[in-house]
Amino acid sequence: MSVLARIIDAIAEVWLVALALLVVLVALVGLRRFRLAVVLFAASLFALAVYKRLTTPAMPDVEVMRQEQVAPPRSAVGLVPVELLAVDQLAVRGGGAPFTFVGTVSNQSTDYEVTSITLRARRLDCHDDALDSSGCDILWEREKWIEMSLPPQQTQRFSVTDWARDTPPRPRGTTRDELEIVRAAGREVVPPGGS
């Protein structure tokens, strides 16, 4: 970029400040003495602003940019069969301020790296007057998405918090928790030397 173009860009960036200073100067000194200079200066600032607007590339439309983005291959991130995961020591701690979900997940697959799991947790209230034939009513149920990086044939321990959106009801009997992984996402692992 030439020196002249840089100077024009620098002036065009501060034209509003210069115009404000010009207005203050005219207000203090008076317009009669500087009438021609003020008109020429204002016209040149306007010309610089038009020049800057014409030379600045237009911002692309956000929707057009979204449509033009290249989508990753479908095999890059996808669902991992839940049967390929083993869980151990799953538990819910706390009373909602917050709940803490803990456990150990083992990736028994040789083909997938697990990037996230979705855990479904249910707290049951077991008492004599329960409506369900199992003898337990559901106090609350929620799903928690947990991000992780779990390579094939590896095990990882997790502990995540989840704040209750409302106050959980008080149990009438003894409580029992049921936890299970309902979804898992991951990416296919390319073996060394593979394509």
C-alpha positions in Angstrom: 0.0 0.0 0.0 1.4 3.4 -0.9 2.1 6.1 1.6 -0.6 8.3 0.2 -3.2 5.5 0.6 -2.1 5.0 4.2 -2.5 8.7 4.9 -5.9 8.8 3.4 -6.9 5.7 5.4 -5.6 7.3 8.6 -7.5 10.5 8.0 -10.7 8.6 7.0 -10.6 6.7 10.2 -10.7 9.9 12.3 -12.9 12.1 10.2 -15.7 12.1 12.8 -13.3 13.3 15.5 -11.9 16.0 13.2 -15.5 17.1 12.3 -16.3 17.3 16.1 -13.2 19.4 16.7 -14.1 21.7 13.7 -17.6 22.3 15.2 -16.0 23.2 18.6 -13.6 25.5 16.9 -16.3 27.3 14.9 -18.4 27.6 18.1 -15.5 29.2 19.9 -14.1 31.5 17.2 -17.1 32.2 15.0 -18.0 31.2 11.5 -17.4 34.5 9.6 -13.6 34.4 9.7 -13.4 30.7 8.7 -16.4 30.2 6.4 -14.5 29.1 3.2 -12.1 27.0 5.2 -14.9 25.3 7.1 -16.8 24.5 3.9 -13.7 23.1 2.2 -12.7 21.1 5.2 -16.2 19.6 5.6 -16.4 18.8 1.9 -13.0 17.1 2.1 -14.0 15.0 5.1 -17.2 14.0 3.4 -15.2 13.0 0.3 -12.8 10.9 2.5 -15.7 9.2 4.1 -17.2 8.3 0.7 -13.8 7.1 -0.5 -13.3 4.9 2.5 -16.8 3.4 2.2 -16.3 2.6 -1.5 -12.9 1.0 -0.9 -13.9 -1.1 2.1 -15.1 -4.5 1.1 -18.6 -5.3 2.1 -19.2 -7.6 5.0 -20.5 -11.0 3.8 -24.0 -12.0 4.7 -24.0 -14.4 7.7 -26.6 -16.7 6.2 -24.6 -17.0 3.0 -21.4 -17.8 5.0 -23.3 -20.5 6.9 -24.4 -22.1 3.7 -21.0 -22.0 2.2 -19.2 -23.7 5.1 -17.9 -27.1 4.2 -19.5 -29.7 6.4 -17.2 -32.3 8.0 -17.4 -35.9 6.8 -20.3 -37.7 8.4 -17.9 -40.3 9.9 -15.9 -37.5 11.7 -18.3 -37.3 14.7 -21.2 -39.7 15.1 -23.0 -41.9 17.6 -21.1 -44.6 19.3 -23.1 -47.8 20.2 -23.7 -47.6 24.0 -23.1 -51.4 24.2 -19.4 -50.6 23.6 -19.2 -48.7 26.9 -18.9 -50.2 30.4 -19.8 -48.2 33.4 -18.8 -48.7 37.0 -19.4 -46.8 40.3 -22.1 -44.6 38.9 -23.6 -42.4 41.7 -25.5 -39.2 42.3 -24.4 -37.1 45.3 -26.1 -34.0 46.7 -29.6 -32.6 46.9 -29.7 -30.3 43.8 -27.6 -27.4 45.0 -25.8 -28.9 43.1 -26.1 -32.6 42.2 -22.8 -34.3 41.4 -22.7 -37.2 38.9 -19.7 -39.5 39.4 -18.6 -42.7 37.8 -16.1 -44.6 35.6 -16.5 -45.2 31.9 -14.6 -47.8 29.9 -14.4 -47.6 26.2 -14.3 -51.3 25.1 -14.3 -50.4 21.4 -11.2 -50.6 19.2 -12.7 -48.4 16.5 -14.1 -45.3 18.3 -12.8 -42.5 20.5 -15.6 -41.4 22.8 -16.0 -37.6 22.9 -19.2 -37.3 25.0 -21.8 -39.3 26.8 -25.3 -38.5 27.9 -26.2 -39.9 31.3 -29.8 -40.4 32.5 -30.3 -40.3 36.2 -33.5 -41.1 38.1 -34.1 -40.8 41.8 -36.8 -43.2 43.0 -38.8 -42.8 46.2 -39.6 -46.3 47.5 -42.5 -46.5 50.0 -45.6 -48.6 50.8 -48.1 -46.3 49.0 -46.2 -46.1 45.7 -48.4 -46.1 42.6 -45.9 -48.2 40.5 -45.9 -51.9 40.9 -42.2 -51.8 41.6 -43.0 -50.1 44.9 -41.1 -46.9 43.9 -42.3 -43.6 42.5 -40.0 -41.3 40.4 -39.0 -38.2 42.4 -37.0 -36.7 39.6 -35.4 -37.6 36.3 -32.8 -35.7 34.3 -30.2 -36.2 31.5 -26.7 -34.8 31.7 -24.4 -34.4 28.8 -20.7 -35.0 29.8 -17.8 -34.1 27.5 -14.8 -36.3 27.6 -11.9 -37.6 25.5 -11.8 -41.4 25.9 -9.5 -43.3 23.4 -10.3 -47.0 22.5 -9.6 -49.6 25.2 -9.2 -46.9 28.0 -11.0 -46.0 31.2 -11.9 -42.6 32.5 -13.3 -41.4 35.8 -15.7 -38.4 35.7 -17.3 -36.0 38.2 -19.6 -33.3 37.0 -22.1 -31.0 38.7 -25.6 -30.2 37.7 -27.8 -27.6 39.3 -31.5 -28.5 39.9 -33.9 -26.1 38.1 -36.4 -26.5 40.8 -36.5 -27.9 44.3 -36.7 -31.7 44.3 -39.6 -33.1 46.2 -39.0 -34.7 49.6 -39.1 -38.5 49.6 -41.8 -40.3 51.6 -39.7 -43.5 52.0 -36.2 -44.6 51.0 -34.5 -43.2 47.9 -32.7 -45.3 45.2 -30.9 -43.9 42.2 -30.9 -45.4 38.7 -28.2 -44.2 36.3 -27.4 -45.3 32.8 -25.7 -44.0 29.7 -28.3 -43.4 27.0 -26.2 -41.9 24.2 -22.5 -41.6 23.3 -20.8 -39.6 20.6 -17.3 -40.1 19.2 -15.2 -40.3 16.1 -13.8 -43.2 14.3 -10.2 -44.0 14.9 -8.0 -44.5 11.9 -5.4 -47.2 12.6 -1.7 -46.3 12.1 -0.8 -46.7 8.5 -4.5 -46.7 7.5 -6.2 -44.1 5.3 
